[in-house]
């Protein structure tokens, strides 16, 4: 049977597609493209949090104004549109985990958690319940058939590359989700929005974390966890007490500005100790990291991972950094990464994402959450056991 533009069997008019519409230009164009190609399209928007002060924020997402914009776009395109209340699920799976991660001295990425739980688990189930053959989103990432399954790749527009944030996508999800914008640049998407007559054609891209209007994440954490901001000491690596702070939630690994102490030498946050409430600072070279222990690793490469395996990969430890040579090793049921050239400022709570190369068309092989780091290049088998370190999708 001939396959359609979504690489599914059958004609577009016989194929139902649920589009996750956030109210922005990208997902609105996806819905319009699917409709123009003749697919049976249903738009779904998630209400994720109590809007409050975020309603009028132009650079947030999933706020009240965005729900309104999604509804207007669906009306213009001529497709049915539903708004689903996922507030309690979002609070439990994303907001609460975000707060707890900061309290534990980590630097979380709530957008990954949202994709992992609410969008690609709950919304995917809703799409299936609606009889959809696929769920389409406005993410800038590509997927294509590789052998007998689908694989995830970096997009054509690397300035918009969102593959780092989708490392937790399982194989089952990847087989069902489609990314129609993966092969085009952002400028073309805005052109299409104008051609379709969508009011969001010039709407700014979302930049803030949706439930953190204005970027004041500490205020959100204090609201969620009133006793989170406990004061403590700012301590140099050599043992000197340099000052005090109002809570480790105000600091991240690698931070230089706003530490609140002056010693005549540039100091960086090198460690956060939630048990003693200490912020440990030191010189830049103290931020060097060679070995990483991961937790909750998701693997979507072709070959299964077995005990003792060592696989050459290219790893990203921050969304803004390029993939760099690394070795992934499974040892004692744990997933370790050796960064060939080392990295600085690798923070627990961030993600380490694997690619098969460092070029523009690299395939995503999976990734995991950074649990602990080590300056040494040796495999640190004395690290505490990570929870569920490896899960092959």
For each residue, the residues with C-beta under 8 A, 3 or more apart:
1: 9 10
2: 9
3: 7 8 9
4: 7 8 9 10 11 12 15 37 39
5: 12 37
6: 15 17 39 133 134 136 178 180
7: 3 4 144 145 150 178
8: 3 4 15 133 134
9: 1 2 3 4
10: 1 4 14 15 133
11: 4 14 15 38
12: 4 5 15 37 38 39
13: 38 39 40
14: 10 11 40
15: 4 6 8 10 11 12 39 40 133 134
16: 39 40 41 42 130 131 132 133
17: 6 34 39 40 41 42 132 133 134 135 136 178
18: 41 42 43 44 123 126 127 130 132 134 135 136
19: 27 30 31 34 41 42 43 44 79 135 136 137
20: 27 44 45 46 119 123 135 136 137 138
21: 27 28 31 43 44 45 70 73 74 81
22: 26 27 45 46 61 62 66 70 138 206
23: 27 28 45 61 62 65 66 67 68 69 70 73 200
24: 27 28 61 66 69 138 200 203 205 206
25: 28 29 189 190 193 198 200 201 202 203 205
26: 22 29 30 138 139 140 181 189
27: 19 20 21 22 23 24 30 31 70 137 138
28: 21 23 24 25 31 32 69 70 73 77 138 193 198 200
29: 25 26 32 33 138 181 189 192 193 196 198
30: 19 26 27 33 34 136 137 138 180 181
31: 19 21 27 28 34 35 41 43 73 74 77 79 136
32: 28 29 35 36 73 77 192 193 196 198
33: 29 30 36 37 180 192
34: 17 19 30 31 37 39 41 136 180
35: 31 32 38 39 41 77 78 79
36: 32 33 196
37: 4 5 12 33 34
38: 11 12 13 35
39: 4 6 12 13 15 16 17 34 35
40: 13 14 15 16 17
41: 16 17 18 19 31 34 35 77 79
42: 16 17 18 19 79 80 81 82 130 132
43: 18 19 21 31 70 73 74 77 79 80 81 82
44: 18 19 20 21 81 82 83 84 123 126 127 130
45: 20 21 22 23 66 67 70 71 81 82 83 84
46: 20 22 62 83 84 86 90 118 119 123
47: 62 67 83 84 85 86 87
48: 62 86 87 90 94 114 118 210 211
49: 54 62 87 90 91 95 210 211
50: 87
51: 54 55 63 64
52: 55 213
53: 57 213 214
54: 49 51 57 60 63 64 210 211 213
55: 51 52 63 64 65
56: 65
57: 53 54 60 63 65 208 213 214
58: 65 203 204
59: 204 205 206 207 208
60: 54 57 63 66 206 207 208 209 210 213
61: 22 23 24 66 206 210
62: 22 23 46 47 48 49 66 67 210
63: 51 54 55 57 60 66 67 210 213
64: 51 54 55 67 68
65: 23 55 56 57 58 68 69
66: 22 23 24 45 60 61 62 63 69 70
67: 23 45 47 62 63 64 70 71 83
68: 23 64 65 71 72
69: 23 24 28 65 66 72 73 199 200 203
70: 21 22 23 27 28 43 45 66 67 73 74 81 83
71: 45 67 68 74 75 81 83
72: 68 69 75 76 199
73: 21 23 28 31 32 43 69 70 76 77 198 199 200
74: 21 31 43 70 71 77 79 80 81
75: 71 72 78 81
76: 72 73 196 197 198 199
77: 28 31 32 35 41 43 73 74 196 198
78: 35 75
79: 19 31 35 41 42 43 74
80: 42 43 74
81: 21 42 43 44 45 70 71 74 75
82: 42 43 44 45
83: 44 45 46 47 67 70 71
84: 44 45 46 47 123 126
85: 47
86: 46 47 48 89 90 118 122
87: 47 48 49 50 90 91
88: 91 92
89: 86 92 93 117 118 122
90: 46 48 49 86 87 93 94 95 114 118 211
91: 49 87 88 94 95 96
92: 88 89 95 96
93: 89 90 96 97 113 114 117 118
94: 48 90 91 97 98 110 113 114 117 118 211
95: 49 90 91 92 98 99 110 211 220 224
96: 91 92 93 99 100 224
97: 93 94 100 101 108 110 113
98: 94 95 101 102 108 110 113 217 220 221
99: 95 96 102 103 220 221 224 225 228
100: 96 97 103 104 225
101: 97 98 104 106 107 108 349
102: 98 99 105 106 107 108 217 221 228 248 249 349
103: 99 100 221 225 228 248 249 274
104: 100 101 274 348 349
105: 102 248 271 272 273 274 348
106: 101 102 347 348 349 350
107: 101 102 252 253 347 348 349 350
108: 97 98 101 102 113 349 350
109: 112 113 165 319 349 350 351
110: 94 95 97 98 113 114 209 211
111: 114 115 165 209
112: 109 115 116 165 166 167 168 351
113: 93 94 97 98 108 109 110 116 117
114: 48 90 93 94 110 111 117 118 119
115: 111 112 118 119 120 165 166 168 169
116: 112 113 120 121 168 169
117: 89 93 94 113 114 120 121 122
118: 46 48 86 89 90 93 94 114 115 121 122 123
119: 20 46 114 115 122 123 124 137
120: 115 116 117 123 124 168 169 170 173 177
121: 116 117 118 124 125 173
122: 86 89 117 118 119 125 126
123: 18 20 44 46 84 118 119 120 126 127 135
124: 119 120 121 127 128 135 173 176 177
125: 121 122 128 129
126: 18 44 84 122 123 129 130
127: 18 44 123 124 130 132 134 135 176
128: 124 125 131 132 176
129: 125 126
130: 16 18 42 44 126 127
131: 16 128
132: 16 17 18 42 127 128 135
133: 6 8 10 15 16 17
134: 6 8 15 17 18 127 176 177 178
135: 17 18 19 20 123 124 127 132 176 177 178
136: 6 17 18 19 20 30 31 34 177 178 179 180
137: 19 20 27 30 119 177 178 179
138: 20 22 24 26 27 28 29 30 181
139: 26 162 165 166 179 181 182
140: 26 155 157 160 161 162 179 181 182 186
141: 152 153 154 155 161 162 163 166 179 182 364
142: 152 153 154 155 156 179 182 183
143: 150 151 152 153 174 177 178 179 182
144: 7 150 151 153
145: 7 149 150 151
146: 149 150 151 302 363
147: 302
148:
149: 145 146 171 174 175
150: 7 143 144 145 146 171 174 175
151: 143 144 145 146 174 300 363 364
152: 141 142 143 163 166 169 174 300 363 364
153: 141 142 143 144 163 182 361 362 363 364
154: 141 142 158 161 163 355 360 361 362 364
155: 140 141 142 158 160 161 162 163 179 181 182 183
156: 142 182 183 184 185
157: 140 160 161 184 185 186
158: 154 155 161 360
159: 186
160: 140 155 157 185 186
161: 140 141 154 155 157 158 164
162: 139 140 141 155 165 166
163: 141 152 153 154 155 166 167 353 355 364
164: 161 167 316 319 351 353 367
165: 109 111 112 115 139 162 319 351
166: 112 115 139 141 152 162 163 169 364
167: 112 163 164 298 351 353 354 364 366 367 368
168: 112 115 116 120 296 298 367
169: 115 116 120 152 166 173 174 177 298 300 393
170: 120 173 174 298 300 393
171: 149 150 174 175 300 393
172: 175 176 393
173: 120 121 124 169 170 176 177
174: 143 149 150 151 152 169 170 171 177 300 393
175: 149 150 171 172
176: 124 127 128 134 135 172 173
177: 120 124 134 135 136 137 143 169 173 174
178: 6 7 17 134 135 136 137 143
179: 136 137 139 140 141 142 143 155 182
180: 6 30 33 34 136
181: 26 29 30 138 139 140 155 184 189
182: 139 140 141 142 143 153 155 156 179
183: 142 155 156
184: 156 157 181 188 189
185: 156 157 160 188 189
186: 140 157 159 160 189 190
187: 190 191
188: 184 185 191 192
189: 25 26 29 181 184 185 186 192 193
190: 25 186 187 193 194 201 202
191: 187 188 194 195
192: 29 32 33 188 189 195 196
193: 25 28 29 32 189 190 196 198 200 201
194: 190 191 197 198 201
195: 191 192
196: 29 32 36 76 77 192 193
197: 76 194
198: 25 28 29 32 73 76 77 193 194 201
199: 69 72 73 76 203
200: 23 24 25 28 69 73 193 203
201: 25 190 193 194 198
202: 25 190
203: 24 25 58 69 199 200
204: 58 59 207
205: 24 25 59
206: 22 24 59 60 61 210
207: 59 60 204
208: 57 59 60 212 213 214 215
209: 60 110 111 212 215 217
210: 48 49 54 60 61 62 63 206
211: 48 49 54 90 94 95 110 220
212: 208 209 215 216 217 220
213: 52 53 54 57 60 63 208 216
214: 53 57 208
215: 208 209 212
216: 212 213 219 220
217: 98 102 209 212 220 221 249
218: 221 222 229 247 249 250
219: 216 222 223
220: 95 98 99 211 212 216 217 223 224
221: 98 99 102 103 217 218 224 225 228 229 249
222: 218 219 225 226 228 229 249
223: 219 220 226
224: 95 96 99 220 221 228
225: 99 100 103 221 222 228
226: 222 223
227: 230
228: 99 102 103 221 222 224 225 247 249
229: 218 221 222 246 247 249 250
230: 227 247 277
231: 244 245 246 247 277
232: 244 245 247 248 276 277 278 279
233: 241 243 244 245 276 277 278 279
234: 241 242 243 244 245 259 260 261 278 279 281
235: 239 240 241 242 278 279 280 281
236: 239 240 241 242 263 267 280 281 282
237: 270 280 281 282 286
238: 282
239: 235 236
240: 235 236
241: 233 234 235 236
242: 234 235 236 261 263 281
243: 233 234 260 261
244: 231 232 233 234
245: 231 232 233 234 248 250 251 260 279
246: 229 231 250
247: 218 228 229 230 231 232 250 277
248: 102 103 105 232 245 251 272 273 274 277 278 279
249: 102 103 217 218 221 222 228 229
250: 218 229 245 246 247 258
251: 245 248 255 259 269 272 279
252: 107 255 269 347
253: 107 269 270 271 272 287 345 346 347 348
254: 268 269 287 344 345 347
255: 251 252 258 259 268 269
256: 259 266 267 268 269
257:
258: 250 255
259: 234 251 255 256 267 269 279 281
260: 234 243 245
261: 234 242 243 267 281
262:
263: 236 242 267
264:
265: 283
266: 256 283 284
267: 236 256 259 261 263 281 282 283
268: 254 255 256 281 282 283 284 286 287 345
269: 251 252 253 254 255 256 259 272 279 280 281
270: 237 253 280 281 282 286 287
271: 105 253 280
272: 105 248 251 253 269 278 279 280
273: 105 248 276 277 278 279 280
274: 103 104 105 248 277
275:
276: 232 233 273
277: 230 231 232 233 247 248 273 274
278: 232 233 234 235 248 272 273
279: 232 233 234 235 245 248 251 259 269 272 273
280: 235 236 237 269 270 271 272 273
281: 234 235 236 237 242 259 261 267 268 269 270
282: 236 237 238 267 268 270 286
283: 265 266 267 268 286
284: 266 268 287 344
285: 288
286: 237 268 270 282 283
287: 253 254 268 270 284 344 345 346
288: 285 342 343 344 375
289: 292 317 339 342 343 344 345 346 373 374 375
290: 338 339 342 374 375 376 377
291: 336 337 338 339 373 374 375 376 377 378 379 380
292: 289 317 336 337 339 346 352 370 371 372 373 374
293: 334 335 336 370 371 372 373 374 380 383 386
294: 297 334 335 336 337 352 367 368 369 370 371 386 389
295: 368 369 371 386 387 388 389
296: 168 368 369 386 387 388 389 391
297: 294 335 366 367 368 369 389 390 391
298: 167 168 169 170 366 367 368 391 393
299: 304 305 365 366 390 391 392 393
300: 151 152 169 170 171 174 364 365 366 393
301: 305 311 354 356 365 366
302: 146 147
303: 311
304: 299 392
305: 299 301 309 311 328 330 335 390 392
306: 309 330
307: 330 331 332 333
308: 330 331
309: 305 306 328 329 330
310: 327 328 329
311: 301 303 305 327 328 329
312: 325 326 327
313: 326 327 328 354 355 356 365
314: 323 324 325 326 354 355 356 357 358 362
315: 323 324 325 326 328 337 339 352 353 354 355
316: 164 319 321 322 323 324 351 352 353 355
317: 289 292 321 339 343 346 350 351 352 370
318: 321 345 350
319: 109 164 165 316
320:
321: 316 317 318 324 343
322: 316 358
323: 314 315 316 355 357 358 362
324: 314 315 316 321 339 340 341 343 358
325: 312 314 315 339 340 341 358
326: 312 313 314 315 337 338 339 340 354
327: 310 311 312 313 337 338 340
328: 305 309 310 311 313 315 335 336 337 354
329: 309 310 311 335 336 337 338 379
330: 305 306 307 308 309 333 334 335 336 390
331: 307 308 334 336 379 381
332: 307 381
333: 307 330 385 389 390
334: 293 294 330 331 381 383 385 386 389 390
335: 293 294 297 305 328 329 330 368 386 389 390
336: 291 292 293 294 328 329 330 331 379 380
337: 291 292 294 315 326 327 328 329 352
338: 290 291 326 327 329 377 379
339: 289 290 291 292 315 317 324 325 326 342 343
340: 324 325 326 327
341: 324 325
342: 288 289 290 339 377
343: 288 289 317 321 324 339 346
344: 254 284 287 288 289
345: 253 254 268 287 289 318
346: 253 287 289 292 317 343 350 370 373
347: 106 107 252 253 254 350 370
348: 104 105 106 107 253 370 371 372 373
349: 101 102 104 106 107 108 109 369 370
350: 106 107 108 109 317 318 346 347 369 370
351: 109 112 164 165 167 316 317 367 368 369 370
352: 292 294 315 316 317 337 367 368 369 370
353: 163 164 167 315 316 364 366 367
354: 167 301 313 314 315 326 328 364 365 366 367
355: 154 163 313 314 315 316 323 358 362 363 364 365
356: 301 313 314 362 363 365
357: 314 323 361 362 363
358: 314 322 323 324 325 355 362
359: 362
360: 154 158
361: 153 154 357
362: 153 154 314 323 355 356 357 358 359
363: 146 151 152 153 355 356 357
364: 141 151 152 153 154 163 166 167 300 353 354 355 367
365: 299 300 301 313 354 355 356
366: 167 297 298 299 300 301 353 354 393
367: 164 167 168 294 297 298 351 352 353 354 364
368: 167 294 295 296 297 298 335 351 352 389
369: 294 295 296 297 349 350 351 352
370: 292 293 294 317 346 347 348 349 350 351 352 373
371: 292 293 294 295 348 383 386
372: 292 293 348 383 384
373: 289 291 292 293 346 348 370
374: 289 290 291 292 293 378 380 383
375: 288 289 290 291
376: 290 291 380
377: 290 291 338 342
378: 291 374
379: 291 329 331 336 338
380: 291 293 336 374 376 383
381: 331 332 334
382:
383: 293 334 371 372 374 380 386
384: 372
385: 333 334
386: 293 294 295 296 334 335 371 383 389
387: 295 296
388: 295 296 391
389: 294 295 296 297 333 334 335 368 386
390: 297 299 305 330 333 334 335
391: 296 297 298 299 388
392: 299 304 305
393: 169 170 171 172 174 298 299 300 366
